[in-house]
Amino acid sequence: MTDEDDLKKLIKINDIIHEPVRLAIMLFLFPRPNATFPEIKTALDLTSGNLSSHLKKLEKSKYVEITKTFVDLKPTTVVSLTLHGRNAVMEYSTLLKTQLDRTKL
């Protein structure tokens, strides 16, 4: 495979993950088994509406699983990365790393 082939792959990069807020959500979730909606919101300094809309797109792509539960009788939203989501982050990371290594930045 040539450098040009890899660059063509870069042009077709996963635009669901490539969006900055969604990438930040995915990377926040990656080392954790799960996180609550407020944890993600606070860590990334997002509004509830902004986080909610991005989570819906990630859920639609089957990158995250969203579970509604109760903690101390309070409704809580728990978000976890699916295996499909983990694989998508790894593929994204590998593609970017390969290109950055080849350009010798």
Secondary structure, DSSP 4 states (H G I P E B T S, - for coil): --HHHHHHHHHT--HHHHSHHHHHHHHHHTTSS-EEHHHHHHHHT--HHHHHHHHHHHHHTTSEEEEEEEETTEEEEEEEE-HHHHHHHHHHHHHHHHHHHHHT-
